Amino acid sequence: MAPTIRPVPIEISRAMARRFLVLRHLLAPPRALPAEPESVLRVVERLGFLQFDPLEVPGARNHDLVRAA
């Protein structure tokens, strides 16, 4: 039986993790993509999926609910 290869976890700072996610989601530099439908398609292709949750909860904004989930 072949030995199991396990990934080695690495530690990174919060700032580095934040920088990675901002770059990965095409948010840096700000307004880097032109405001056109092709830009939306480019982001969805890069991310692989898009989740849209239109919610109307009194006293709560959608992005606050997503962050709290």
Contact map, one row per residue, 1 for C-alpha under 8 A:
111000000000000000000000000000000000000000000000000000000000000000000
111100000000000000000000000000000000000000000000000000000000000000000
111110000000000000000000000000000000000000000000000000000000000000000
011111000000000000000000000000000000000000000000000000000000000000000
001111100000000000000000000000000000000000000000000000000000000000000
000111110000000000000000000000000000000000000000000000000000000000000
000011111000000000000000000000000000000000000000000000000000000000000
000001111100000000000000000000000000000000000000000000000000000000000
000000111110000000000000000000000000000000000000000000000000000000000
000000011111000000000000000000000000000000000000000000000000000000000
000000001111100000000000000000000000000000000000000000000000000000000
000000000111110110000000000000000000000000000000000000000000000000000
000000000011111110000000000000000000000000000000000000000000000000000
000000000001111111000000000000000000000000000000000000000000000000000
000000000000111111100000000000000000000000000000000000000000000000000
000000000001111111110000000000000000000000000000000000000000000000000
000000000001111111111000000000000000000000000000000000000000000000000
000000000000011111111100000000000000000000000000000000000000000000000
000000000000001111111110000000000000000000000000000000000000000000000
000000000000000111111111000000000000000000000000000000000000000000000
000000000000000011111111100000000000000000000000000000000000000000000
000000000000000001111111111100000000000000000000000000000000000000000
000000000000000000111111111100000000000000000000000000000000000000000
000000000000000000011111111000000000000000000000000000000000000000000
000000000000000000001111111000000000000000100110000000000000000000000
000000000000000000000111111110010000000000100000000000000000000000000
000000000000000000000111111111110000000000000000000000000000000000000
000000000000000000000110011111110000000000000000000000000000000000000
000000000000000000000000011111110000000000000000000000000000000000000
000000000000000000000000001111110000000000000000000000000000000000000
000000000000000000000000001111111100000000000000000000000000000000000
000000000000000000000000011111111100000000000000000000000000000000000
000000000000000000000000000000111110001000000000000000000000000000000
000000000000000000000000000000111111001000000000000000000000000000000
000000000000000000000000000000001111101000000000000000000000000000000
000000000000000000000000000000000111111100000000000000000000000000000
000000000000000000000000000000000011111110000000000000000000000000000
000000000000000000000000000000000001111111000000000000000000000000000
000000000000000000000000000000001111111111100000000000000000000000000
000000000000000000000000000000000001111111110000000000000000000000000
000000000000000000000000000000000000111111111000000000000000000000000
000000000000000000000000000000000000011111111100000000000000000000000
000000000000000000000000110000000000001111111110000000000000000000000
000000000000000000000000000000000000000111111111110000000000000000000
000000000000000000000000000000000000000011111111100000000000000000000
000000000000000000000000100000000000000001111111000000000000000000000
000000000000000000000000100000000000000000111111110000000000000000000
000000000000000000000000000000000000000000011111110000000000000000000
000000000000000000000000000000000000000000011011111000000000000000000
000000000000000000000000000000000000000000010011111100000000000000000
000000000000000000000000000000000000000000000000111110000000000000000
000000000000000000000000000000000000000000000000011111000000000000000
000000000000000000000000000000000000000000000000001111100000010000000
000000000000000000000000000000000000000000000000000111110000010000000
000000000000000000000000000000000000000000000000000011111000010000000
000000000000000000000000000000000000000000000000000001111101110000000
000000000000000000000000000000000000000000000000000000111111110000000
000000000000000000000000000000000000000000000000000000011111000000000
000000000000000000000000000000000000000000000000000000001111100000000
000000000000000000000000000000000000000000000000000000011111110110000
000000000000000000000000000000000000000000000000000000011011111110000
000000000000000000000000000000000000000000000000000011111001111111000
000000000000000000000000000000000000000000000000000000000000111111100
000000000000000000000000000000000000000000000000000000000001111111110
000000000000000000000000000000000000000000000000000000000001111111111
000000000000000000000000000000000000000000000000000000000000011111111
000000000000000000000000000000000000000000000000000000000000001111111
000000000000000000000000000000000000000000000000000000000000000111111
000000000000000000000000000000000000000000000000000000000000000011111
